[in-house]
């Protein structure tokens, strides 16, 4: 899922909530990659919209509280995992009198995301294929196979649910029967 695709869905001022972007203690297998990712994020996101958390529901809640205090909060948010996004949605539900409803997309497709209001939009990862490839690589290395770093790219499936809407629809009130 590209940053540009997320921006198309979430609007013109997206935010990202992640753990590894600007954390100097994060050990990256490729020297300099963490810094490269951080610079790329800074080229696309406003600095106040790039938030580092430990990817918990509590920190997602606290991050949304920070966004609620901004003069111009982001129109959309991409979270590195579903549990952080769920914390953000719970915060929005608690402060429902505030007319701020950003689009929120995350990654994992955990079951709880289907039962929160609004239902969480997420990127469903091909977990079985990820496990299959990891096992294949591990067994190959145990048997003395390749020693190089392997990069395998698997495509996730975007599941658009009610936590995402077009920016122009944000001001429309919810109506349920």
OpenMM code with the backbone's topology and positions (N, CA, C; nanometers):
from openmm import Vec3, app, unit

residues = "UNK UNK UNK UNK UNK UNK UNK UNK UNK UNK UNK UNK UNK UNK UNK UNK UNK UNK UNK UNK UNK UNK UNK UNK UNK UNK UNK UNK UNK UNK UNK UNK UNK UNK UNK UNK UNK UNK UNK UNK UNK UNK UNK UNK UNK UNK UNK UNK UNK UNK UNK UNK UNK UNK UNK UNK UNK UNK UNK UNK UNK UNK UNK UNK UNK UNK UNK UNK UNK UNK UNK UNK UNK UNK UNK UNK UNK UNK UNK UNK UNK UNK UNK UNK UNK UNK UNK UNK UNK UNK UNK UNK UNK UNK UNK UNK UNK UNK UNK UNK UNK UNK UNK UNK UNK UNK UNK UNK UNK UNK UNK UNK UNK UNK UNK UNK UNK UNK UNK UNK UNK UNK UNK UNK UNK UNK UNK UNK UNK UNK UNK UNK UNK UNK UNK UNK UNK UNK UNK UNK UNK UNK UNK UNK UNK UNK UNK UNK UNK UNK UNK UNK UNK UNK UNK UNK UNK UNK UNK UNK UNK UNK UNK UNK UNK UNK UNK UNK UNK UNK UNK UNK UNK UNK UNK UNK UNK".split()
positions = [
    Vec3(0.0870, -0.1169, 0.0000),
    Vec3(0.0000, 0.0000, 0.0000),
    Vec3(0.0911, 0.1224, 0.0000),
    Vec3(0.0779, 0.2035, -0.1017),
    Vec3(0.1646, 0.3202, -0.1118),
    Vec3(0.1086, 0.4383, -0.0333),
    Vec3(0.1977, 0.5281, 0.0026),
    Vec3(0.1576, 0.6493, 0.0732),
    Vec3(0.0618, 0.7296, -0.0140),
    Vec3(0.0864, 0.7317, -0.1452),
    Vec3(-0.0009, 0.8078, -0.2353),
    Vec3(-0.1427, 0.7512, -0.2355),
    Vec3(-0.1565, 0.6190, -0.2330),
    Vec3(-0.2895, 0.5570, -0.2303),
    Vec3(-0.3621, 0.5932, -0.1008),
    Vec3(-0.2909, 0.5910, 0.0094),
    Vec3(-0.3509, 0.6282, 0.1378),
    Vec3(-0.3973, 0.7734, 0.1327),
    Vec3(-0.3163, 0.8611, 0.0723),
    Vec3(-0.3548, 1.0019, 0.0615),
    Vec3(-0.4790, 1.0187, -0.0253),
    Vec3(-0.4912, 0.9390, -0.1315),
    Vec3(-0.6108, 0.9455, -0.2156),
    Vec3(-0.7362, 0.9147, -0.1340),
    Vec3(-0.7246, 0.8184, -0.0455),
    Vec3(-0.8394, 0.7756, 0.0337),
    Vec3(-0.8655, 0.8712, 0.1489),
    Vec3(-0.7595, 0.9119, 0.2170),
    Vec3(-0.7765, 0.9850, 0.3428),
    Vec3(-0.7762, 1.1362, 0.3290),
    Vec3(-0.7372, 1.1893, 0.2159),
    Vec3(-0.7400, 1.3339, 0.1996),
    Vec3(-0.6026, 1.3947, 0.1830),
    Vec3(-0.5991, 1.5251, 0.1837),
    Vec3(-0.4776, 1.5971, 0.1474),
    Vec3(-0.3781, 1.6145, 0.2606),
    Vec3(-0.4170, 1.5895, 0.3837),
    Vec3(-0.3220, 1.6057, 0.4942),
    Vec3(-0.3212, 1.4806, 0.5815),
    Vec3(-0.2586, 1.3718, 0.5303),
    Vec3(-0.2556, 1.2479, 0.6067),
    Vec3(-0.1503, 1.2496, 0.7166),
    Vec3(-0.1698, 1.1616, 0.8140),
    Vec3(-0.0738, 1.1428, 0.9230),
    Vec3(-0.0320, 0.9968, 0.9237),
    Vec3(0.0783, 0.9672, 0.9901),
    Vec3(0.1187, 0.8288, 1.0082),
    Vec3(0.1544, 0.8073, 1.1547),
    Vec3(0.1171, 0.6913, 1.2050),
    Vec3(0.1451, 0.6543, 1.3433),
    Vec3(0.2199, 0.5219, 1.3373),
    Vec3(0.3477, 0.5252, 1.3753),
    Vec3(0.4336, 0.4091, 1.3586),
    Vec3(0.5343, 0.4044, 1.4720),
    Vec3(0.6127, 0.2991, 1.4766),
    Vec3(0.7126, 0.2889, 1.5822),
    Vec3(0.8540, 0.3116, 1.5324),
    Vec3(0.8843, 0.2769, 1.4099),
    Vec3(1.0241, 0.2676, 1.3683),
    Vec3(1.0790, 0.3884, 1.2943),
    Vec3(0.9985, 0.4892, 1.2687),
    Vec3(1.0460, 0.5953, 1.1804),
    Vec3(1.1646, 0.6733, 1.2340),
    Vec3(1.1531, 0.7326, 1.3503),
    Vec3(1.2606, 0.8198, 1.3983),
    Vec3(1.3131, 0.7735, 1.5334),
    Vec3(1.3210, 0.6444, 1.5525),
    Vec3(1.3654, 0.5891, 1.6791),
    Vec3(1.5117, 0.5472, 1.6659),
    Vec3(1.6061, 0.6249, 1.7213),
    Vec3(1.7475, 0.5924, 1.7051),
    Vec3(1.7854, 0.4568, 1.7628),
    Vec3(1.7092, 0.4057, 1.8593),
    Vec3(1.7435, 0.2766, 1.9181),
    Vec3(1.6933, 0.1603, 1.8335),
    Vec3(1.6120, 0.1893, 1.7313),
    Vec3(1.5611, 0.0830, 1.6454),
    Vec3(1.6755, 0.0283, 1.5615),
    Vec3(1.6982, -0.1001, 1.5703),
    Vec3(1.8062, -0.1634, 1.4958),
    Vec3(1.7535, -0.2085, 1.3600),
    Vec3(1.8079, -0.1522, 1.2561),
    Vec3(1.7637, -0.1836, 1.1211),
    Vec3(1.8685, -0.2713, 1.0546),
    Vec3(1.8232, -0.3754, 0.9836),
    Vec3(1.9148, -0.4684, 0.9190),
    Vec3(1.9946, -0.4008, 0.8077),
    Vec3(1.9397, -0.3002, 0.7454),
    Vec3(2.0084, -0.2309, 0.6368),
    Vec3(2.0555, -0.0951, 0.6886),
    Vec3(2.1878, -0.0732, 0.6974),
    Vec3(2.2376, 0.0536, 0.7502),
    Vec3(2.1803, 0.1727, 0.6730),
    Vec3(2.1317, 0.2709, 0.7461),
    Vec3(2.0793, 0.3915, 0.6839),
    Vec3(1.9349, 0.3837, 0.6376),
    Vec3(1.8748, 0.2646, 0.6384),
    Vec3(1.7380, 0.2513, 0.5881),
    Vec3(1.6391, 0.3271, 0.6753),
    Vec3(1.6563, 0.3194, 0.8077),
    Vec3(1.5649, 0.3895, 0.8982),
    Vec3(1.5651, 0.5387, 0.8672),
    Vec3(1.6851, 0.5968, 0.8465),
    Vec3(1.6950, 0.7397, 0.8157),
    Vec3(1.6318, 0.7721, 0.6808),
    Vec3(1.6487, 0.6825, 0.5841),
    Vec3(1.5904, 0.7034, 0.4519),
    Vec3(1.4375, 0.7031, 0.4608),
    Vec3(1.3821, 0.6097, 0.5367),
    Vec3(1.2367, 0.6034, 0.5548),
    Vec3(1.1883, 0.7308, 0.6236),
    Vec3(1.2601, 0.7743, 0.7253),
    Vec3(1.2215, 0.8956, 0.7988),
    Vec3(1.2207, 1.0170, 0.7057),
    Vec3(1.3254, 1.0329, 0.6239),
    Vec3(1.3310, 1.1468, 0.5315),
    Vec3(1.2167, 1.1413, 0.4305),
    Vec3(1.1859, 1.0226, 0.3806),
    Vec3(1.0745, 1.0077, 0.2855),
    Vec3(0.9427, 1.0465, 0.3514),
    Vec3(0.9240, 1.0066, 0.4753),
    Vec3(0.8013, 1.0425, 0.5474),
    Vec3(0.7940, 1.1931, 0.5669),
    Vec3(0.9069, 1.2558, 0.5976),
    Vec3(0.9072, 1.4002, 0.6200),
    Vec3(0.8788, 1.4766, 0.4909),
    Vec3(0.9135, 1.4171, 0.3755),
    Vec3(0.8821, 1.4810, 0.2479),
    Vec3(0.7324, 1.4781, 0.2202),
    Vec3(0.6619, 1.3832, 0.2765),
    Vec3(0.5202, 1.3659, 0.2463),
    Vec3(0.4291, 1.4157, 0.3571),
    Vec3(0.4658, 1.3896, 0.4819),
    Vec3(0.3813, 1.4252, 0.5959),
    Vec3(0.4312, 1.5531, 0.6621),
    Vec3(0.3400, 1.6303, 0.7191),
    Vec3(0.3812, 1.7412, 0.8041),
    Vec3(0.4460, 1.6807, 0.9288),
    Vec3(0.5535, 1.7399, 0.9799),
    Vec3(0.6219, 1.6808, 1.0958),
    Vec3(0.5300, 1.6540, 1.2149),
    Vec3(0.4331, 1.7425, 1.2399),
    Vec3(0.3435, 1.7205, 1.3544),
    Vec3(0.2460, 1.6057, 1.3297),
    Vec3(0.2430, 1.5551, 1.2067),
    Vec3(0.1542, 1.4432, 1.1731),
    Vec3(0.2277, 1.3089, 1.1726),
    Vec3(0.3550, 1.3083, 1.2056),
    Vec3(0.4305, 1.1830, 1.2146),
    Vec3(0.4504, 1.1538, 1.3623),
    Vec3(0.3807, 1.0532, 1.4115),
    Vec3(0.3794, 1.0224, 1.5544),
    Vec3(0.4374, 0.8833, 1.5764),
    Vec3(0.5277, 0.8739, 1.6724),
    Vec3(0.5834, 0.7440, 1.7098),
    Vec3(0.5161, 0.6938, 1.8353),
    Vec3(0.4758, 0.5686, 1.8333),
    Vec3(0.4150, 0.5073, 1.9511),
    Vec3(0.4716, 0.3670, 1.9678),
    Vec3(0.4347, 0.3040, 2.0783),
    Vec3(0.4700, 0.1641, 2.0987),
    Vec3(0.3619, 0.0711, 2.0454),
    Vec3(0.2714, 0.1234, 1.9627),
    Vec3(0.1707, 0.0442, 1.8932),
    Vec3(0.0784, -0.0312, 1.9882),
    Vec3(0.0242, 0.0407, 2.0846),
    Vec3(-0.0741, -0.0159, 2.1768),
    Vec3(-0.2038, 0.0629, 2.1636),
    Vec3(-0.3116, 0.0049, 2.2128),
    Vec3(-0.4398, 0.0741, 2.2108),
    Vec3(-0.4329, 0.2034, 2.2921),
    Vec3(-0.3673, 0.1953, 2.4069),
    Vec3(-0.3553, 0.3129, 2.4936),
    Vec3(-0.2829, 0.4267, 2.4223),
    Vec3(-0.1731, 0.3957, 2.3548),
    Vec3(-0.0983, 0.5006, 2.2857),
    Vec3(-0.1738, 0.5522, 2.1636),
    Vec3(-0.2538, 0.4670, 2.1001),
    Vec3(-0.3397, 0.5141, 1.9919),
    Vec3(-0.4404, 0.6153, 2.0433),
    Vec3(-0.4987, 0.5867, 2.1600),
    Vec3(-0.5939, 0.6777, 2.2244),
    Vec3(-0.5259, 0.8110, 2.2545),
    Vec3(-0.4061, 0.8040, 2.3147),
    Vec3(-0.3327, 0.9258, 2.3513),
    Vec3(-0.2912, 1.0064, 2.2277),
    Vec3(-0.2554, 0.9369, 2.1208),
    Vec3(-0.2178, 1.0057, 1.9973),
    Vec3(-0.3368, 1.0814, 1.9398),
    Vec3(-0.4543, 1.0182, 1.9415),
    Vec3(-0.5729, 1.0873, 1.8908),
    Vec3(-0.6037, 1.2098, 1.9768),
    Vec3(-0.5810, 1.2001, 2.1077),
    Vec3(-0.6009, 1.3175, 2.1934),
    Vec3(-0.5099, 1.4323, 2.1485),
    Vec3(-0.3863, 1.4006, 2.1087),
    Vec3(-0.2943, 1.5037, 2.0583),
    Vec3(-0.3480, 1.5642, 1.9291),
    Vec3(-0.3965, 1.4792, 1.8391),
    Vec3(-0.4517, 1.5295, 1.7131),
    Vec3(-0.5728, 1.6195, 1.7376),
    Vec3(-0.6550, 1.5844, 1.8356),
    Vec3(-0.7744, 1.6636, 1.8657),
    Vec3(-0.7389, 1.8052, 1.9112),
    Vec3(-0.6189, 1.8229, 1.9660),
    Vec3(-0.5763, 1.9545, 2.0150),
    Vec3(-0.5144, 2.0421, 1.9059),
    Vec3(-0.4850, 1.9836, 1.7897),
    Vec3(-0.4233, 2.0608, 1.6821),
    Vec3(-0.5234, 2.1567, 1.6187),
    Vec3(-0.4734, 2.2715, 1.5766),
    Vec3(-0.5592, 2.3689, 1.5086),
    Vec3(-0.6115, 2.3099, 1.3775),
    Vec3(-0.5247, 2.2405, 1.3045),
    Vec3(-0.5631, 2.1739, 1.1802),
    Vec3(-0.5197, 2.0280, 1.1884),
    Vec3(-0.6040, 1.9408, 1.2416),
    Vec3(-0.5677, 1.7993, 1.2523),
    Vec3(-0.5685, 1.7312, 1.1154),
    Vec3(-0.5034, 1.6167, 1.1037),
    Vec3(-0.4968, 1.5487, 0.9744),
    Vec3(-0.6344, 1.5004, 0.9277),
    Vec3(-0.6508, 1.4948, 0.7953),
    Vec3(-0.7766, 1.4453, 0.7387),
    Vec3(-0.7812, 1.2936, 0.7371),
    Vec3(-0.6656, 1.2315, 0.7430),
    Vec3(-0.6592, 1.0860, 0.7422),
    Vec3(-0.5375, 1.0379, 0.8163),
    Vec3(-0.5450, 0.9146, 0.8663),
    Vec3(-0.4369, 0.8603, 0.9486),
    Vec3(-0.4099, 0.7172, 0.9054),
    Vec3(-0.2807, 0.6863, 0.8842),
    Vec3(-0.2407, 0.5481, 0.8598),
    Vec3(-0.1666, 0.4999, 0.9833),
    Vec3(-0.2168, 0.3938, 1.0455),
    Vec3(-0.1527, 0.3338, 1.1629),
    Vec3(-0.0804, 0.2067, 1.1206),
    Vec3(0.0332, 0.1801, 1.1827),
    Vec3(0.1108, 0.0619, 1.1488),
    Vec3(0.0429, -0.0677, 1.1901),
    Vec3(-0.0524, -0.0614, 1.2834),
    Vec3(-0.1267, -0.1832, 1.3178),
    Vec3(-0.2690, -0.1488, 1.3620),
    Vec3(-0.3536, -0.2505, 1.3622),
    Vec3(-0.4954, -0.2316, 1.3942),
    Vec3(-0.5183, -0.1897, 1.5388),
    Vec3(-0.4413, -0.2426, 1.6311),
    Vec3(-0.4690, -0.2165, 1.7726),
    Vec3(-0.4489, -0.0680, 1.8051),
    Vec3(-0.3502, -0.0041, 1.7428),
    Vec3(-0.3304, 0.1395, 1.7618),
    Vec3(-0.4481, 0.2173, 1.7042),
    Vec3(-0.4929, 0.1767, 1.5858),
    Vec3(-0.6071, 0.2432, 1.5218),
    Vec3(-0.7340, 0.2272, 1.6050),
    Vec3(-0.7516, 0.1122, 1.6665),
    Vec3(-0.8686, 0.0894, 1.7523),
    Vec3(-0.8663, 0.1861, 1.8702),
    Vec3(-0.7486, 0.2089, 1.9280),
    Vec3(-0.7369, 0.3080, 2.0352),
    Vec3(-0.7769, 0.4466, 1.9871),
    Vec3(-0.7393, 0.4799, 1.8641),
    Vec3(-0.7759, 0.6106, 1.8088),
    Vec3(-0.9271, 0.6214, 1.7897),
    Vec3(-0.9890, 0.5147, 1.7396),
    Vec3(-1.1347, 0.5163, 1.7204),
    Vec3(-1.2077, 0.5246, 1.8541),
    Vec3(-1.1556, 0.4565, 1.9559),
    Vec3(-1.2180, 0.4651, 2.0889),
    Vec3(-1.2105, 0.6074, 2.1431),
    Vec3(-1.1002, 0.6758, 2.1165),
    Vec3(-1.0872, 0.8155, 2.1591),
    Vec3(-1.1907, 0.9016, 2.0872),
    Vec3(-1.2048, 0.8830, 1.9566),
    Vec3(-1.3044, 0.9599, 1.8813),
    Vec3(-1.4453, 0.9324, 1.9330),
    Vec3(-1.4714, 0.8074, 1.9706),
    Vec3(-1.6035, 0.7737, 2.0250),
    Vec3(-1.6261, 0.8404, 2.1605),
    Vec3(-1.5214, 0.8471, 2.2418),
    Vec3(-1.5353, 0.9111, 2.3728),
    Vec3(-1.5621, 1.0608, 2.3581),
    Vec3(-1.4939, 1.1236, 2.2634),
    Vec3(-1.5105, 1.2672, 2.2405),
    Vec3(-1.6000, 1.2908, 2.1184),
    Vec3(-1.7101, 1.2211, 2.1120),
    Vec3(-1.7971, 1.2255, 1.9936),
    Vec3(-1.8612, 1.3621, 1.9708),
    Vec3(-1.8612, 1.4475, 2.0718),
    Vec3(-1.9193, 1.5812, 2.0532),
    Vec3(-1.8307, 1.6692, 1.9649),
    Vec3(-1.7037, 1.6311, 1.9493),
    Vec3(-1.6130, 1.7051, 1.8619),
    Vec3(-1.6392, 1.6583, 1.7189),
    Vec3(-1.6620, 1.7506, 1.6295),
    Vec3(-1.6965, 1.7154, 1.4917),
    Vec3(-1.5719, 1.6919, 1.4067),
    Vec3(-1.4858, 1.6048, 1.4524),
    Vec3(-1.3642, 1.5695, 1.3790),
    Vec3(-1.3695, 1.4207, 1.3507),
    Vec3(-1.3713, 1.3842, 1.2245),
    Vec3(-1.3782, 1.2443, 1.1854),
    Vec3(-1.2780, 1.2169, 1.0736),
    Vec3(-1.1519, 1.1923, 1.1085),
    Vec3(-1.0547, 1.1597, 1.0038),
    Vec3(-1.0780, 1.0179, 0.9529),
    Vec3(-1.0347, 0.9925, 0.8322),
    Vec3(-1.0328, 0.8551, 0.7824),
    Vec3(-0.9156, 0.7846, 0.8490),
    Vec3(-0.9369, 0.6604, 0.8910),
    Vec3(-0.8310, 0.5840, 0.9569),
    Vec3(-0.8160, 0.4499, 0.8864),
    Vec3(-0.6934, 0.4203, 0.8470),
    Vec3(-0.6584, 0.2926, 0.7849),
    Vec3(-0.5429, 0.2350, 0.8649),
    Vec3(-0.5425, 0.1040, 0.8811),
    Vec3(-0.4309, 0.0407, 0.9510),
    Vec3(-0.3940, -0.0880, 0.8790),
    Vec3(-0.3231, -0.1735, 0.9481),
    Vec3(-0.2699, -0.2930, 0.8853),
    Vec3(-0.2774, -0.4098, 0.9830),
    Vec3(-0.3348, -0.5195, 0.9454),
    Vec3(-0.3390, -0.6474, 1.0186),
    Vec3(-0.4692, -0.7227, 0.9955),
    Vec3(-0.5826, -0.6529, 0.9992),
    Vec3(-0.7157, -0.7131, 0.9901),
    Vec3(-0.7425, -0.8065, 1.1071),
    Vec3(-0.7251, -0.7550, 1.2296),
    Vec3(-0.7620, -0.8350, 1.3463),
    Vec3(-0.9135, -0.8303, 1.3632),
    Vec3(-0.9677, -0.9299, 1.4288),
    Vec3(-1.1125, -0.9450, 1.4404),
    Vec3(-1.1793, -0.8258, 1.5091),
    Vec3(-1.1159, -0.7707, 1.6106),
    Vec3(-1.1751, -0.6599, 1.6856),
    Vec3(-1.2052, -0.5391, 1.5964),
    Vec3(-1.1292, -0.5225, 1.4895),
    Vec3(-1.1498, -0.4107, 1.3985),
    Vec3(-1.2846, -0.4125, 1.3288),
    Vec3(-1.3451, -0.5306, 1.3198),
    Vec3(-1.4760, -0.5429, 1.2557),
    Vec3(-1.5898, -0.5084, 1.3504),
    Vec3(-1.5612, -0.5020, 1.4801),
    Vec3(-1.6669, -0.4830, 1.5790),
    Vec3(-1.6647, -0.3466, 1.6461),
    Vec3(-1.5676, -0.2640, 1.6119),
    Vec3(-1.5644, -0.1288, 1.6679),
    Vec3(-1.6467, -0.0374, 1.5770),
    Vec3(-1.6967, 0.0699, 1.6344),
    Vec3(-1.7726, 0.1661, 1.5560),
    Vec3(-1.6879, 0.2906, 1.5369),
    Vec3(-1.6631, 0.3348, 1.4169),
    Vec3(-1.6954, 0.2701, 1.2905),
    Vec3(-1.6016, 0.1522, 1.2645),
    Vec3(-1.6471, 0.0610, 1.1778),
    Vec3(-1.5633, -0.0549, 1.1445),
    Vec3(-1.4320, -0.0065, 1.0827),
    Vec3(-1.3229, -0.0679, 1.1250),
    Vec3(-1.1891, -0.0235, 1.0877),
    Vec3(-1.1505, -0.0680, 0.9468),
    Vec3(-1.1091, 0.0274, 0.8648),
    Vec3(-1.0501, -0.0033, 0.7342),
    Vec3(-0.9079, -0.0510, 0.7594),
    Vec3(-0.8672, -0.1540, 0.6870),
    Vec3(-0.7378, -0.2143, 0.7160),
    Vec3(-0.6789, -0.2781, 0.5912),
    Vec3(-0.5506, -0.3079, 0.5985),
    Vec3(-0.4845, -0.3844, 0.4940),
    Vec3(-0.4679, -0.5258, 0.5478),
    Vec3(-0.5340, -0.6197, 0.4810),
    Vec3(-0.5268, -0.7602, 0.5214),
    Vec3(-0.3969, -0.8186, 0.4659),
    Vec3(-0.3135, -0.8662, 0.5548),
    Vec3(-0.1848, -0.9225, 0.5141),
    Vec3(-0.1995, -1.0709, 0.4823),
    Vec3(-0.1232, -1.1210, 0.3845),
    Vec3(-0.1288, -1.2638, 0.3520),
    Vec3(-0.0450, -1.3444, 0.4523),
    Vec3(-0.0978, -1.3601, 0.5728),
    Vec3(-0.0207, -1.4183, 0.6836),
    Vec3(0.0236, -1.5617, 0.6568),
    Vec3(-0.0622, -1.6420, 0.5934),
    Vec3(-0.0224, -1.7805, 0.5643),
    Vec3(0.0958, -1.7836, 0.4684),
    Vec3(0.0919, -1.7013, 0.3651),
    Vec3(0.2045, -1.6962, 0.2717),
    Vec3(0.3293, -1.6407, 0.3385),
    Vec3(0.3132, -1.5437, 0.4275),
    Vec3(0.4282, -1.4896, 0.5001),
    Vec3(0.4946, -1.5995, 0.5827),
    Vec3(0.4133, -1.6787, 0.6512),
    Vec3(0.4662, -1.7883, 0.7327),
    Vec3(0.5324, -1.8942, 0.6446),
    Vec3(0.4697, -1.9255, 0.5326),
    Vec3(0.5239, -2.0264, 0.4404),
    Vec3(0.6613, -1.9835, 0.3891),
    Vec3(0.6738, -1.8574, 0.3454),
    Vec3(0.8022, -1.8093, 0.2948),
    Vec3(0.9069, -1.8023, 0.4056),
    Vec3(0.8685, -1.7605, 0.5243),
    Vec3(0.9628, -1.7543, 0.6365),
    Vec3(1.0171, -1.8931, 0.6688),
    Vec3(0.9287, -1.9918, 0.6703),
    Vec3(0.9708, -2.1294, 0.6979),
    Vec3(1.0620, -2.1815, 0.5869),
    Vec3(1.0277, -2.1533, 0.4636),
    Vec3(1.1094, -2.1954, 0.3503),
    Vec3(1.2506, -2.1375, 0.3606),
    Vec3(1.2609, -2.0088, 0.3880),
    Vec3(1.3912, -1.9426, 0.3987),
    Vec3(1.4701, -1.9987, 0.5166),
    Vec3(1.4040, -2.0187, 0.6300),
    Vec3(1.4704, -2.0728, 0.7484),
    Vec3(1.5254, -2.2129, 0.7213),
    Vec3(1.4436, -2.3001, 0.6644),
    Vec3(1.4885, -2.4366, 0.6345),
    Vec3(1.6028, -2.4365, 0.5338),
    Vec3(1.5956, -2.3492, 0.4349),
    Vec3(1.7019, -2.3400, 0.3354),
    Vec3(1.8333, -2.2977, 0.4007),
    Vec3(1.8268, -2.2047, 0.4930),
    Vec3(1.9494, -2.1595, 0.5610),
    Vec3(2.0043, -2.2676, 0.6534),
    Vec3(1.9160, -2.3401, 0.7210),
    Vec3(1.9600, -2.4493, 0.8083),
    Vec3(2.0335, -2.5548, 0.7274),
    Vec3(1.9866, -2.5804, 0.6066),
    Vec3(2.0477, -2.6816, 0.5187),
    Vec3(2.1724, -2.6293, 0.4477),
    Vec3(2.2140, -2.5073, 0.4797),
    Vec3(2.3349, -2.4518, 0.4192),
    Vec3(2.3094, -2.3826, 0.2871),
    Vec3(2.1865, -2.3509, 0.2595),
    Vec3(2.1506, -2.2816, 0.1347),
    Vec3(2.2034, -2.1395, 0.1339),
    Vec3(2.1349, -2.0538, 0.0718),
    Vec3(2.1773, -1.9151, 0.0512),
    Vec3(2.2102, -1.8445, 0.1832),
    Vec3(2.2931, -1.7440, 0.1733),
    Vec3(2.3315, -1.6649, 0.2905),
    Vec3(2.2888, -1.5186, 0.2745),
    Vec3(2.2457, -1.4805, 0.1543),
    Vec3(2.2114, -1.3420, 0.1254),
    Vec3(2.0805, -1.3027, 0.1936),
    Vec3(2.0654, -1.1726, 0.2074),
    Vec3(1.9390, -1.1180, 0.2559),
    Vec3(1.8374, -1.1329, 0.1432),
    Vec3(1.7202, -1.1813, 0.1782),
    Vec3(1.6148, -1.2016, 0.0788),
    Vec3(1.5044, -1.0998, 0.1019),
    Vec3(1.4571, -1.0440, -0.0061),
    Vec3(1.3433, -0.9520, 0.0019),
    Vec3(1.2281, -1.0153, -0.0750),
    Vec3(1.1201, -1.0388, -0.0048),
    Vec3(1.0003, -1.0948, -0.0664),
    Vec3(0.8885, -0.9931, -0.0470),
    Vec3(0.8233, -0.9580, -0.1535),
    Vec3(0.7156, -0.8598, -0.1461),
    Vec3(0.5830, -0.9304, -0.1713),
    Vec3(0.4958, -0.9249, -0.0726),
    Vec3(0.3630, -0.9834, -0.0840),
    Vec3(0.2608, -0.8708, -0.0786),
    Vec3(0.1602, -0.8809, -0.1592),
    Vec3(0.0608, -0.7740, -0.1649),
    Vec3(-0.0510, -0.7978, -0.0652),
    Vec3(-0.0835, -0.6940, 0.0099),
    Vec3(-0.1969, -0.6991, 0.1012),
    Vec3(-0.3243, -0.6601, 0.0282),
    Vec3(-0.4359, -0.6871, 0.0920),
    Vec3(-0.5663, -0.6544, 0.0332),
    Vec3(-0.6303, -0.5440, 0.1170),
    Vec3(-0.6631, -0.4327, 0.0540),
    Vec3(-0.7255, -0.3211, 0.1233),
    Vec3(-0.8728, -0.3524, 0.1484),
    Vec3(-0.9127, -0.3484, 0.2748),
    Vec3(-1.0517, -0.3700, 0.3138),
    Vec3(-1.1079, -0.2358, 0.3601),
    Vec3(-1.1758, -0.1670, 0.2705),
    Vec3(-1.2337, -0.0371, 0.3048),
    Vec3(-1.3635, -0.0581, 0.3804),
    Vec3(-1.3659, -0.0078, 0.5011),
    Vec3(-1.4850, -0.0165, 0.5857),
    Vec3(-1.5246, 0.1253, 0.6248),
    Vec3(-1.6062, 0.1388, 0.7254),
    Vec3(-1.6642, 0.2702, 0.7550),
    Vec3(-1.5711, 0.3680, 0.8270),
    Vec3(-1.4485, 0.3291, 0.8616),
    Vec3(-1.3571, 0.4260, 0.9240),
    Vec3(-1.2935, 0.5181, 0.8209),
    Vec3(-1.3215, 0.4956, 0.6933),
    Vec3(-1.2702, 0.5805, 0.5862),
    Vec3(-1.3850, 0.6414, 0.5087),
    Vec3(-1.3691, 0.7682, 0.4786),
    Vec3(-1.4661, 0.8351, 0.3927),
    Vec3(-1.3934, 0.9457, 0.3180),
    Vec3(-1.4546, 0.9926, 0.2118),
    Vec3(-1.3961, 1.1044, 0.1384),
    Vec3(-1.3981, 1.2275, 0.2282),
    Vec3(-1.3012, 1.3144, 0.2104),
    Vec3(-1.2893, 1.4335, 0.2944),
    Vec3(-1.4174, 1.5163, 0.2899),
    Vec3(-1.4779, 1.5292, 0.1725),
    Vec3(-1.5978, 1.6125, 0.1621),
    Vec3(-1.7178, 1.5519, 0.2342),
    Vec3(-1.7123, 1.4207, 0.2682),
    Vec3(-1.8220, 1.3555, 0.3395),
    Vec3(-1.8069, 1.3624, 0.4911),
    Vec3(-1.6932, 1.4114, 0.5402),
    Vec3(-1.6648, 1.4103, 0.6836),
    Vec3(-1.7673, 1.4896, 0.7634),
    Vec3(-1.8166, 1.5987, 0.7079),
    Vec3(-1.9091, 1.6831, 0.7834),
    Vec3(-2.0521, 1.6299, 0.7838),
    Vec3(-2.0773, 1.5225, 0.7102),
    Vec3(-2.2120, 1.4667, 0.7066),
    Vec3(-2.2390, 1.3902, 0.8354),
    Vec3(-2.3542, 1.4125, 0.8986),
    Vec3(-2.3842, 1.3411, 1.0228),
    Vec3(-2.4136, 1.1937, 0.9959),
    Vec3(-2.3850, 1.1103, 1.0968),
    Vec3(-2.4189, 0.9684, 1.0862),
    Vec3(-2.5676, 0.9520, 1.1104),
    Vec3(-2.6276, 0.8573, 1.0403),
    Vec3(-2.7702, 0.8314, 1.0583),
    Vec3(-2.7900, 0.6808, 1.0579),
    Vec3(-2.8414, 0.6284, 1.1663),
    Vec3(-2.8635, 0.4850, 1.1782),
    Vec3(-3.0095, 0.4588, 1.2088),
    Vec3(-3.0618, 0.3504, 1.1548),
    Vec3(-3.1993, 0.3068, 1.1856),
    Vec3(-3.1905, 0.1760, 1.2615),
] * unit.nanometer
topology = app.Topology()
chain = topology.addChain("A")
for resn in residues:
    res = topology.addResidue(resn, chain)
    for name in ("N", "CA", "C"):
        topology.addAtom(name, app.Element.getBySymbol(name[0]), res)
